[in-house]
Amino acid sequence: MTGAAPRARVTAVWSDFGGVLTPPIADTMGTFCEQHGLSPRALGTATARVAREFGTDDAMEPVDTPLIEEREWIRRISRELVADGHPPVEMETIAEAWFDGREVNTDWLRALDEQRAAGLFVGMLSNMVPTWDAHWRRMLAPERHFDDVLLSFEVGHRKPETAMFRLAEERSGAPAGQCVLVDDIERNCSGARDAGWHAIHFTSAEQAVRELAALTGRPVHSGSNQ
C-alpha cells in the first residue's frame, strides 16, 4: 500500500490581521474594557446575544460582512449591557478606542516580507469592519507588504466561508493546495483546511515562522526565532 502523494510547496501566504499582525485580540479587548468600565465577559455575552439576532454564533459576523452598520450594532450591544446592569457603550464607533496604542507585530511582518522577497505571493485576509478600514491602514502601508488585501466587508464573504478562500485562490493565482492561511482563530483555520488549504494556527511569531518556513521551503531569518 502506497502512502499519500506529497503536497506541493506553498506559494501563496495569506495572513490575518487582528491577533496575528497585532497583539492578541484578548489583550486588545482587555484594554478596551478597562477603559470603559466593562468586564470582557459582560461585553462578550452582550455581543453574542446580538449575533444570535442575526442567526449566527460568530460575534463579529453582523458587523464585518456587514449585515448591520456599526453604529446600530453598538446600540444593540449597549442595550444588552444595560439590561444586565452594566454601563452602556455610548459611541458611534469603537475604532478609535480599539486601535489606540495597538502595535504591529513587527517580527511577523518581517517574516512575511522575507517570504515575499523570496518570490512568494503574500496577501492579507481579514474579517474587517468597514469603519475600521482607515485605522488599520495607518498602522502599516499595505502596498509595501502585500500583493493583495481581501477584506470581508469589501467582497461580501468572510472566513471561514469556503467562498472567501476560493476568491483568495483566484486573486493569488495559486491552487488550494499551494495556499496557506495564518490565523489566530482555529475556526478560520479549520475552514481553510476544509477548502483544501494549509493552515497555521498562530500562537506566536516564532511558532508561525517555523511552520511557514517548513511549508514554503524558504527559510526565514528575521523575528524572535533568530
Secondary structure in CASP SS format (residue, H / E / C, confidence):
PFRMAT SS
TARGET T0000
AUTHOR 0000-0000-0000
METHOD secondary structure of the structure
MODEL  1
M C 1.00
T C 1.00
G C 1.00
A C 1.00
A C 1.00
P C 1.00
R C 1.00
A C 1.00
R C 1.00
V C 1.00
T C 1.00
A E 1.00
V E 1.00
W E 1.00
S E 1.00
D C 1.00
F C 1.00
G C 1.00
G C 1.00
V C 1.00
L C 1.00
T C 1.00
P C 1.00
P C 1.00
I H 1.00
A H 1.00
D H 1.00
T H 1.00
M H 1.00
G H 1.00
T H 1.00
F H 1.00
C H 1.00
E H 1.00
Q H 1.00
H C 1.00
G C 1.00
L C 1.00
S C 1.00
P H 1.00
R H 1.00
A H 1.00
L H 1.00
G H 1.00
T H 1.00
A H 1.00
T H 1.00
A H 1.00
R H 1.00
V H 1.00
A H 1.00
R H 1.00
E H 1.00
F C 1.00
G C 1.00
T C 1.00
D C 1.00
D C 1.00
A C 1.00
M C 1.00
E H 1.00
P H 1.00
V H 1.00
D H 1.00
T C 1.00
P C 1.00
L C 1.00
I C 1.00
E C 1.00
E H 1.00
R H 1.00
E H 1.00
W H 1.00
I H 1.00
R H 1.00
R H 1.00
I H 1.00
S H 1.00
R H 1.00
E H 1.00
L H 1.00
V H 1.00
A H 1.00
D C 1.00
G C 1.00
H C 1.00
P C 1.00
P C 1.00
V C 1.00
E C 1.00
M C 1.00
E C 1.00
T C 1.00
I C 1.00
A H 1.00
E H 1.00
A H 1.00
W H 1.00
F H 1.00
D C 1.00
G C 1.00
R C 1.00
E C 1.00
V C 1.00
N C 1.00
T H 1.00
D H 1.00
W H 1.00
L H 1.00
R H 1.00
A H 1.00
L H 1.00
D H 1.00
E H 1.00
Q H 1.00
R H 1.00
A H 1.00
A C 1.00
G C 1.00
L C 1.00
F E 1.00
V E 1.00
G E 1.00
M E 1.00
L E 1.00
S E 1.00
N C 1.00
M C 1.00
V C 1.00
P H 1.00
T H 1.00
W H 1.00
D H 1.00
A H 1.00
H H 1.00
W H 1.00
R H 1.00
R H 1.00
M H 1.00
L C 1.00
A C 1.00
P H 1.00
E H 1.00
R H 1.00
H H 1.00
F C 1.00
D C 1.00
D E 1.00
V E 1.00
L E 1.00
L E 1.00
S H 1.00
F H 1.00
E H 1.00
V H 1.00
G C 1.00
H C 1.00
R C 1.00
K C 1.00
P C 1.00
E C 1.00
T H 1.00
A H 1.00
M H 1.00
F H 1.00
R H 1.00
L H 1.00
A H 1.00
E H 1.00
E H 1.00
R H 1.00
S H 1.00
G C 1.00
A C 1.00
P C 1.00
A H 1.00
G H 1.00
Q H 1.00
C E 1.00
V E 1.00
L E 1.00
V E 1.00
D E 1.00
D C 1.00
I C 1.00
E H 1.00
R H 1.00
N H 1.00
C H 1.00
S H 1.00
G H 1.00
A H 1.00
R H 1.00
D H 1.00
A C 1.00
G C 1.00
W C 1.00
H E 1.00
A E 1.00
I E 1.00
H E 1.00
F C 1.00
T C 1.00
S C 1.00
A H 1.00
E H 1.00
Q H 1.00
A H 1.00
V H 1.00
R H 1.00
E H 1.00
L H 1.00
A H 1.00
A H 1.00
L H 1.00
T H 1.00
G C 1.00
R C 1.00
P C 1.00
V C 1.00
H C 1.00
S C 1.00
G C 1.00
S C 1.00
N C 1.00
Q C 1.00
END
